[in-house]
Amino acid sequence: MDIAPNDTNLIKKDTYKTWHDKYHATLTVEGRLADKVAKGMGSWKFIIFQTVLVVLWMVLNFVGFMYHWDVYPFILLNLLFSTQAAYAAPIIMMSQNRQNLRDRLQAEEDYKTNKDAKLEIEELALLLKSIEVDKLDKIIELLVEQKDKSMDNNNKI
């Protein structure tokens, strides 16, 4: 069967080593961006950076000798936080939805692996049982032969 140059996507879809590779290959640019934003916003670096920025904002507005661009109660700062939250929440939700999908795919693959392993274990158990039965049959056969030989020896005496 010849594969046309345009059919390379068909080859790539079947050559994933793991479900993880398959999942990452299906992510869109938007999905990757949302995951990176959620990962960044959920980090200690972000929390520390934002805390330093807020403290600096407040100090500069309290101490500012010449110009107070956002006087107490810091309405502009509250507006910035509201805007940040308005954009961050849906992006984080998109990332969580993708994480749920990834977890579901992983659970399905784990189930398939476990099912295959169970079948192999059952086959091995049957094989071991047949080997055990064969060995017992041979032992019984040897015992019968030994008994027959000892009876023959007793009869000769």
VMD Tcl script that draws the C-alpha trace (Angstrom):
set ca {
  {0.00 0.00 0.00}
  {1.47 3.33 -1.05}
  {1.01 6.36 1.15}
  {0.77 9.72 -0.49}
  {2.88 12.59 0.93}
  {-0.32 14.25 2.14}
  {-1.19 11.22 4.29}
  {1.67 11.75 6.77}
  {-0.85 12.80 9.43}
  {-2.32 9.31 9.30}
  {1.07 7.84 10.12}
  {1.74 10.27 12.96}
  {-1.60 9.57 14.67}
  {-0.78 5.88 15.03}
  {2.83 6.30 16.13}
  {2.28 7.94 19.52}
  {4.32 6.19 22.18}
  {1.98 7.01 25.06}
  {-1.44 8.51 25.63}
  {0.38 11.56 27.02}
  {2.03 12.17 23.63}
  {-1.31 11.71 21.90}
  {-2.97 14.21 24.27}
  {-0.27 16.86 23.75}
  {-0.47 16.46 20.00}
  {-4.17 17.34 20.10}
  {-3.73 20.56 22.11}
  {-4.39 23.81 20.28}
  {-2.27 26.94 20.58}
  {-5.03 28.52 22.68}
  {-5.07 25.50 24.95}
  {-1.32 25.56 25.47}
  {-1.46 29.30 26.18}
  {-4.28 28.88 28.71}
  {-2.33 26.10 30.45}
  {0.79 28.27 30.65}
  {-1.16 31.26 32.00}
  {-2.89 29.09 34.62}
  {0.41 27.51 35.58}
  {2.04 30.93 35.90}
  {-0.79 32.44 37.93}
  {-0.83 29.45 40.24}
  {2.84 29.77 41.15}
  {4.61 31.31 44.12}
  {6.62 33.51 41.75}
  {3.41 35.17 40.60}
  {2.07 35.61 44.14}
  {5.34 37.12 45.37}
  {5.64 39.39 42.31}
  {2.07 40.60 42.68}
  {2.52 41.19 46.42}
  {5.67 43.25 45.82}
  {3.87 45.22 43.10}
  {0.88 45.97 45.37}
  {3.08 47.02 48.30}
  {5.15 49.22 45.99}
  {1.96 50.74 44.52}
  {0.60 51.57 47.99}
  {3.88 52.93 49.33}
  {4.44 55.16 46.31}
  {0.89 56.51 46.61}
  {1.12 57.14 50.36}
  {4.61 58.62 50.33}
  {4.50 60.29 46.93}
  {5.47 63.93 47.45}
  {4.58 65.28 44.05}
  {1.85 63.20 42.51}
  {-0.62 60.64 43.88}
  {-2.04 58.82 40.85}
  {-4.23 56.48 42.92}
  {-5.08 57.89 46.33}
  {-6.55 55.84 49.13}
  {-8.79 53.64 48.83}
  {-6.82 52.72 45.67}
  {-9.70 52.57 43.22}
  {-7.40 52.15 40.21}
  {-5.63 49.23 41.91}
  {-9.01 47.61 42.63}
  {-9.99 48.09 38.99}
  {-6.75 46.41 37.87}
  {-7.41 43.47 40.20}
  {-10.99 43.14 38.95}
  {-9.83 43.15 35.34}
  {-7.15 40.59 36.13}
  {-9.71 38.34 37.86}
  {-12.20 38.75 35.00}
  {-9.65 37.43 32.52}
  {-7.90 34.94 34.78}
  {-10.99 33.03 35.92}
  {-12.15 31.81 32.47}
  {-8.57 31.00 31.42}
  {-8.05 28.93 34.57}
  {-11.41 27.20 34.01}
  {-10.37 26.30 30.43}
  {-7.15 24.85 31.77}
  {-9.03 22.86 34.42}
  {-11.42 21.49 31.80}
  {-8.45 20.30 29.76}
  {-6.94 18.77 32.90}
  {-10.20 16.90 33.47}
  {-10.08 15.61 29.89}
  {-6.46 14.55 30.36}
  {-7.34 12.74 33.61}
  {-10.24 10.97 31.89}
  {-7.97 9.86 29.02}
  {-5.41 8.63 31.52}
  {-8.08 6.70 33.45}
  {-9.31 5.07 30.23}
  {-5.78 4.06 29.24}
  {-5.12 2.74 32.74}
  {-8.33 0.72 32.54}
  {-7.29 -0.77 29.19}
  {-3.84 -1.61 30.57}
  {-5.32 -3.19 33.67}
  {-7.79 -5.19 31.59}
  {-4.99 -6.48 29.35}
  {-2.84 -7.30 32.39}
  {-5.73 -9.19 33.97}
  {-6.17 -11.31 30.84}
  {-2.46 -12.07 30.73}
  {-2.43 -13.01 34.42}
  {-5.40 -15.31 33.91}
  {-3.64 -16.97 30.98}
  {-0.49 -17.40 33.07}
  {-2.52 -18.86 35.94}
  {-4.06 -21.42 33.57}
  {-0.64 -22.25 32.16}
  {0.81 -22.71 35.65}
  {-2.14 -24.87 36.62}
  {-1.63 -27.10 33.58}
  {2.09 -27.35 34.34}
  {1.24 -28.25 37.94}
  {-1.22 -30.93 36.82}
  {1.38 -32.35 34.39}
  {4.00 -32.48 37.14}
  {1.59 -34.17 39.54}
  {0.71 -36.71 36.87}
  {4.42 -37.44 36.33}
  {5.01 -37.77 40.08}
  {2.11 -40.18 40.41}
  {3.39 -42.13 37.43}
  {6.87 -42.33 38.97}
  {5.42 -43.44 42.30}
  {3.37 -46.13 40.61}
  {6.47 -47.34 38.72}
  {8.48 -47.34 41.92}
  {5.74 -49.27 43.71}
  {5.62 -51.79 40.87}
  {9.40 -52.23 40.99}
  {9.37 -52.73 44.73}
  {6.57 -55.30 44.42}
  {8.52 -57.10 41.69}
  {11.59 -57.12 43.93}
  {9.53 -58.44 46.85}
  {8.04 -61.16 44.66}
  {11.50 -62.29 43.55}
  {12.62 -62.76 47.11}
}
mol new
graphics top color blue
foreach p $ca { graphics top sphere $p radius 0.5 }
foreach p [lrange $ca 0 end-1] q [lrange $ca 1 end] { graphics top cylinder $p $q radius 0.2 }
display resetview
